[in-house]
Amino acid sequence: MEKIPLGPMPYMSVMPTVLVGANVEGKPTYMTAAWATVACMEPPMVCVAVSKARYTAKGIDQNGTFSLNVPSVHQVIPTDYCGIVSGSREDKSGVFRSFYGKLGTAPLAEECPVNIECRLFSSVDCGSHILRVGEVVEVYADRSCTTDGKPDITKITPIVYAQHSYFGVGNPVGKAFSEGRKYRKA
Amino acid sequence: MEKIPLGPMPYMSVMPTVLVGANVEGKPTYMTAAWATVACMEPPMVCVAVSKARYTAKGIDQNGTFSLNVPSVHQVIPTDYCGIVSGSREDKSGVFRSFYGKLGTAPLAEECPVNIECRLFSSVDCGSHILRVGEVVEVYADRSCTTDGKPDITKITPIVYAQHSYFGVGNPVGKAFSEGRKYRKA
């Protein structure tokens, strides 16, 4: 196959779509983000890249807390709205109903099926963006979106983000830590 | 809706499936990872959480370089194999053909449709895992997996990772920076 160089760019194949929640001057705001993942197993941590220019960034610094909220494919419109409009221009505190968990300052979006409450662990200044690493203090879920006490993507119907578009999750193609057993060396 | 706390855990709704490549003592090895995302727009950076116990971690430290390689759904078996078997026990240098780019020490898996070549920028010790932040020095793609010079997921057919299983990308549910314009305040 023919490989071609495409130049350096911030590429990732597929990403989650989440809403980063923070209190700015005591009021909740949410911004859409896709540059998020798990950062550590033990203690459990997640991370999200947030532009320095973002209004939500102020809230993360003010409180040392933030949340990641997982919207469903049925919430594409309010989710995308939080990525278009800045909290510095428009009050986004009413886009989702907020509730608070253990930390008291990380707003959690009630309508989102899963909410991850985080205490800021580290901020890595990368340039245009600061990578926010947060220790997960609690995960909340709608009971109706869980199976055997765990979040269930068939019920959550999360949004996959790729090349400036939103997608659902596709068909299963295999179990992890299982498919590889079929591997035979050439 | 009824919210229930599920306890702190390393949760993310959906994730990419990638192969982290590094040279350990001059020889390429690949490990499967899902805890990866973009870390910065400018300069372009990506990050991936790698367990301290991983053989591949040695290579990242030895060279200060690594790669993220995007396999397709047709490569689930060799991809998952690289997550089951440790490079300390089995030589994984033959699972993929390796090529090298600008840095010379970050092996890139030729069979994977997209390859991201990285220079280590920062290592954040989170506990069980170290978050490896890398500056993207080049992105390579199979010409057949691009459209107008950009990677195209309809041709790449990347693997989505969620709750210990692999999935394809599902149906489109909207364009980013567009759907939100339909939002009307309650």
Interface residues (C-beta under 8 A of the other chain):
Chain A: M1 E2 K3 I4 P5 L6 G7 P8 M9 P10 Y11 M12 S13 V14 M15 P16 T17 V18 T32 A34 W35 A36 T37 V38 A39 C40 M41 E42 P43 P44 M45 V46 C47 A49 S51 V70 V73 V76 I77 P78 T79 D80 Y81 C82 G83 I84 V85 G94 V95 F99 G101 E110 E111 V114 N115 I116 F121 S122 V124 C126 G127 S128 H129 L131 V133 E135 V136 V137 E138 V139 Y140 A141 D142 R143 S144 T146 G149 K150 P151 D152 I153 I156 P158 I159 V160 Y161 A162 Q163 H164 S165 Y166 F167 G168 V169 G170 N171 P172 V173 G174 K175 A176 F177 S178 E179 G180 R181 K182 Y183 K185 A186
Chain B: M1 E2 K3 I4 P5 L6 G7 P8 M9 P10 Y11 M12 S13 V14 M15 P16 T17 V18 T32 A34 W35 A36 T37 V38 A39 C40 M41 E42 P43 P44 M45 V46 C47 A49 S51 V70 V73 V76 I77 P78 T79 D80 Y81 C82 G83 I84 V85 G94 V95 F99 G101 E110 E111 V114 N115 I116 F121 S122 V124 C126 G127 S128 H129 L131 V133 E135 V136 V137 E138 V139 Y140 A141 D142 R143 S144 T146 G149 K150 P151 D152 I153 I156 P158 I159 V160 Y161 A162 Q163 H164 S165 Y166 F167 G168 V169 G170 N171 P172 V173 G174 K175 A176 F177 S178 E179 G180 R181 K182 Y183 K185 A186
